[in-house]
Amino acid sequence: MPFSSTLAAIDGWLAEHAPLTLRDLPPPATRDQLAAVRAHLGVDLLKEVEELLSWHNGAGAATPAFCLAPGFVFLGAADMIAVSRRRLTADADRHWHTWHRQWLPVASGRRGSCLAVDHSDRDTHGHVTIMSAEESRDAPKTWPDLGALLSRSYEAMRYGSPFLKSRRSVHNGRLDWEEA
């Protein structure tokens, strides 16, 4: 399914099953907000990231917040930049760097983790990775692109199937994720 169709399908599912979550999602990012993200990265935004921010500019302030994947709250443009800056600042005092300037956090998780989209010119260009703030021996979970991640999230929303050890629930018109 094309990325824009996945976003439209998520809106449709939310409208039918979790209308308060949909209502609370903010409007699209402005041109200035998109330009600020581009300037921070120093490269053009991947088409899917630009489409994502042109769909809604983050999760808004509602509780529970809208997650791009279970446990990962959708960040708006300003928060993407802020999280990236915090990760870069934390790296400044280390001998090794755990954060690349052209990784863009698109969602924030527990204990400082995030979903980051690789905008670098490496082999992992476009990949989405769960980046942890803590060191781990486990290989990080990745998806080939934002479309694959959101397709999987939509599938879990639509069918109630488990994803990232969670299952969707809807309470009082709001989407949430509970341990599966």
C-alpha beads as a LAMMPS data file, in Angstrom:
LAMMPS data file: protein, C-alpha beads

180 atoms
179 bonds

1 atom types
1 bond types

-500.0 500.0 xlo xhi
-500.0 500.0 ylo yhi
-500.0 500.0 zlo zhi

Masses

1 110.0

Atoms # bond

1 1 1 0.000 0.000 0.000
2 1 1 1.449 3.436 -0.851
3 1 1 2.492 5.506 2.158
4 1 1 -0.176 8.175 1.622
5 1 1 -2.807 5.405 1.477
6 1 1 -1.575 4.007 4.798
7 1 1 -1.912 7.446 6.405
8 1 1 -5.431 7.817 4.971
9 1 1 -6.329 4.311 6.204
10 1 1 -5.113 5.173 9.713
11 1 1 -7.262 8.332 9.670
12 1 1 -10.239 6.259 8.490
13 1 1 -9.755 3.627 11.191
14 1 1 -9.363 6.300 13.857
15 1 1 -12.501 8.120 12.631
16 1 1 -14.535 4.923 13.000
17 1 1 -13.014 3.391 16.131
18 1 1 -11.122 6.112 18.044
19 1 1 -12.583 9.455 16.957
20 1 1 -11.249 11.364 19.977
21 1 1 -7.695 10.324 19.112
22 1 1 -8.196 11.561 15.537
23 1 1 -9.759 14.817 16.729
24 1 1 -6.781 15.522 18.972
25 1 1 -4.151 15.096 16.242
26 1 1 -2.742 18.504 15.263
27 1 1 -2.883 19.964 11.761
28 1 1 -0.018 19.446 9.300
29 1 1 3.384 21.016 9.866
30 1 1 3.863 24.367 8.196
31 1 1 6.458 25.044 5.498
32 1 1 8.554 26.882 8.096
33 1 1 8.429 23.898 10.452
34 1 1 9.455 21.522 7.647
35 1 1 12.254 23.917 6.668
36 1 1 13.505 23.957 10.274
37 1 1 13.738 20.140 10.299
38 1 1 15.602 20.206 6.951
39 1 1 17.990 22.854 8.276
40 1 1 18.653 20.830 11.428
41 1 1 19.440 17.679 9.428
42 1 1 21.421 19.495 6.764
43 1 1 19.775 17.375 4.052
44 1 1 16.378 17.092 2.380
45 1 1 13.725 15.186 4.272
46 1 1 12.854 11.751 2.993
47 1 1 9.572 11.871 1.111
48 1 1 7.832 9.661 3.701
49 1 1 8.944 11.878 6.601
50 1 1 7.711 14.981 4.798
51 1 1 4.398 13.232 4.065
52 1 1 4.143 12.164 7.723
53 1 1 4.592 15.732 8.984
54 1 1 2.266 17.020 6.253
55 1 1 -0.376 14.565 7.549
56 1 1 -0.240 15.656 11.212
57 1 1 2.471 17.520 13.097
58 1 1 2.865 15.041 15.939
59 1 1 0.495 13.483 18.439
60 1 1 -0.759 16.627 20.122
61 1 1 -1.365 16.894 23.844
62 1 1 -4.061 14.250 24.347
63 1 1 -3.659 11.308 26.716
64 1 1 -3.056 8.638 25.679
65 1 1 -0.965 10.139 22.902
66 1 1 -1.090 8.792 19.344
67 1 1 1.768 6.363 18.736
68 1 1 3.397 5.588 15.377
69 1 1 4.127 2.154 16.845
70 1 1 3.075 0.812 20.244
71 1 1 4.865 2.762 22.958
72 1 1 6.366 5.350 20.560
73 1 1 4.582 8.716 20.668
74 1 1 4.510 10.592 17.351
75 1 1 6.740 13.688 17.608
76 1 1 5.989 16.984 15.913
77 1 1 8.648 18.875 13.935
78 1 1 9.891 20.976 16.870
79 1 1 10.109 17.931 19.157
80 1 1 11.998 15.951 16.501
81 1 1 14.632 18.676 16.447
82 1 1 14.701 18.955 20.262
83 1 1 15.172 15.201 20.797
84 1 1 17.896 15.087 18.156
85 1 1 19.708 18.032 19.758
86 1 1 19.558 16.350 23.173
87 1 1 21.046 13.160 21.720
88 1 1 23.811 15.135 19.959
89 1 1 24.586 17.060 23.157
90 1 1 24.768 13.843 25.178
91 1 1 27.234 12.474 22.613
92 1 1 29.499 15.522 22.816
93 1 1 31.085 14.274 26.040
94 1 1 31.638 10.701 24.847
95 1 1 34.651 9.176 23.133
96 1 1 32.304 7.251 20.847
97 1 1 29.155 8.615 19.301
98 1 1 25.826 6.842 19.554
99 1 1 23.866 9.382 17.509
100 1 1 24.354 10.516 13.904
101 1 1 23.401 14.079 12.984
102 1 1 21.276 12.844 10.090
103 1 1 19.140 10.489 12.146
104 1 1 15.736 12.041 12.736
105 1 1 13.688 10.897 15.738
106 1 1 10.037 10.656 14.641
107 1 1 8.635 9.062 17.802
108 1 1 9.625 8.976 21.453
109 1 1 9.482 5.869 23.630
110 1 1 10.140 4.848 27.192
111 1 1 13.414 5.482 29.031
112 1 1 14.811 7.752 26.317
113 1 1 14.296 5.404 23.372
114 1 1 13.023 6.678 20.042
115 1 1 12.206 5.652 16.497
116 1 1 14.804 7.284 14.237
117 1 1 14.718 7.560 10.451
118 1 1 18.162 7.476 8.831
119 1 1 18.666 10.422 6.455
120 1 1 22.402 9.742 5.999
121 1 1 23.997 8.517 2.785
122 1 1 24.854 5.142 4.351
123 1 1 23.469 1.736 3.347
124 1 1 20.815 2.204 6.022
125 1 1 19.368 5.330 4.323
126 1 1 15.622 5.412 4.981
127 1 1 15.643 2.679 7.628
128 1 1 13.688 3.175 10.844
129 1 1 15.435 1.939 13.982
130 1 1 14.506 1.752 17.627
131 1 1 17.338 3.704 19.222
132 1 1 17.848 3.140 22.911
133 1 1 19.431 5.596 25.316
134 1 1 20.880 2.586 27.134
135 1 1 23.517 0.213 25.824
136 1 1 22.248 -3.200 24.845
137 1 1 23.750 -6.391 23.502
138 1 1 20.661 -7.003 21.406
139 1 1 20.616 -5.814 17.809
140 1 1 18.204 -2.897 17.469
141 1 1 14.818 -3.540 15.852
142 1 1 14.648 -1.994 12.369
143 1 1 12.265 -1.613 9.448
144 1 1 13.352 -0.897 5.855
145 1 1 11.389 2.369 5.794
146 1 1 8.678 4.387 7.498
147 1 1 6.034 2.874 5.215
148 1 1 6.808 -0.651 6.452
149 1 1 6.599 0.467 10.079
150 1 1 3.306 2.327 9.661
151 1 1 1.795 -0.507 7.605
152 1 1 2.568 -2.872 10.461
153 1 1 1.097 -0.416 13.002
154 1 1 -2.043 -0.020 10.908
155 1 1 -2.398 -3.792 10.610
156 1 1 -2.153 -4.099 14.402
157 1 1 -4.758 -1.333 14.834
158 1 1 -7.144 -2.785 12.280
159 1 1 -6.974 -6.442 13.246
160 1 1 -5.986 -6.196 16.906
161 1 1 -2.894 -8.288 16.221
162 1 1 0.102 -8.035 18.555
163 1 1 2.932 -5.694 17.594
164 1 1 6.023 -4.901 19.687
165 1 1 4.586 -6.981 22.547
166 1 1 1.442 -4.822 22.609
167 1 1 -2.136 -4.998 21.389
168 1 1 -4.399 -2.063 20.611
169 1 1 -7.257 -1.129 22.841
170 1 1 -9.867 1.570 22.519
171 1 1 -11.380 3.191 25.594
172 1 1 -13.846 6.062 25.464
173 1 1 -13.011 6.853 21.832
174 1 1 -9.236 6.866 22.340
175 1 1 -6.639 4.492 20.942
176 1 1 -4.146 3.022 23.376
177 1 1 -1.720 0.061 23.461
178 1 1 -1.614 -2.556 26.196
179 1 1 0.829 -5.388 26.825
180 1 1 -0.088 -8.432 24.756

Bonds

1 1 1 2
2 1 2 3
3 1 3 4
4 1 4 5
5 1 5 6
6 1 6 7
7 1 7 8
8 1 8 9
9 1 9 10
10 1 10 11
11 1 11 12
12 1 12 13
13 1 13 14
14 1 14 15
15 1 15 16
16 1 16 17
17 1 17 18
18 1 18 19
19 1 19 20
20 1 20 21
21 1 21 22
22 1 22 23
23 1 23 24
24 1 24 25
25 1 25 26
26 1 26 27
27 1 27 28
28 1 28 29
29 1 29 30
30 1 30 31
31 1 31 32
32 1 32 33
33 1 33 34
34 1 34 35
35 1 35 36
36 1 36 37
37 1 37 38
38 1 38 39
39 1 39 40
40 1 40 41
41 1 41 42
42 1 42 43
43 1 43 44
44 1 44 45
45 1 45 46
46 1 46 47
47 1 47 48
48 1 48 49
49 1 49 50
50 1 50 51
51 1 51 52
52 1 52 53
53 1 53 54
54 1 54 55
55 1 55 56
56 1 56 57
57 1 57 58
58 1 58 59
59 1 59 60
60 1 60 61
61 1 61 62
62 1 62 63
63 1 63 64
64 1 64 65
65 1 65 66
66 1 66 67
67 1 67 68
68 1 68 69
69 1 69 70
70 1 70 71
71 1 71 72
72 1 72 73
73 1 73 74
74 1 74 75
75 1 75 76
76 1 76 77
77 1 77 78
78 1 78 79
79 1 79 80
80 1 80 81
81 1 81 82
82 1 82 83
83 1 83 84
84 1 84 85
85 1 85 86
86 1 86 87
87 1 87 88
88 1 88 89
89 1 89 90
90 1 90 91
91 1 91 92
92 1 92 93
93 1 93 94
94 1 94 95
95 1 95 96
96 1 96 97
97 1 97 98
98 1 98 99
99 1 99 100
100 1 100 101
101 1 101 102
102 1 102 103
103 1 103 104
104 1 104 105
105 1 105 106
106 1 106 107
107 1 107 108
108 1 108 109
109 1 109 110
110 1 110 111
111 1 111 112
112 1 112 113
113 1 113 114
114 1 114 115
115 1 115 116
116 1 116 117
117 1 117 118
118 1 118 119
119 1 119 120
120 1 120 121
121 1 121 122
122 1 122 123
123 1 123 124
124 1 124 125
125 1 125 126
126 1 126 127
127 1 127 128
128 1 128 129
129 1 129 130
130 1 130 131
131 1 131 132
132 1 132 133
133 1 133 134
134 1 134 135
135 1 135 136
136 1 136 137
137 1 137 138
138 1 138 139
139 1 139 140
140 1 140 141
141 1 141 142
142 1 142 143
143 1 143 144
144 1 144 145
145 1 145 146
146 1 146 147
147 1 147 148
148 1 148 149
149 1 149 150
150 1 150 151
151 1 151 152
152 1 152 153
153 1 153 154
154 1 154 155
155 1 155 156
156 1 156 157
157 1 157 158
158 1 158 159
159 1 159 160
160 1 160 161
161 1 161 162
162 1 162 163
163 1 163 164
164 1 164 165
165 1 165 166
166 1 166 167
167 1 167 168
168 1 168 169
169 1 169 170
170 1 170 171
171 1 171 172
172 1 172 173
173 1 173 174
174 1 174 175
175 1 175 176
176 1 176 177
177 1 177 178
178 1 178 179
179 1 179 180
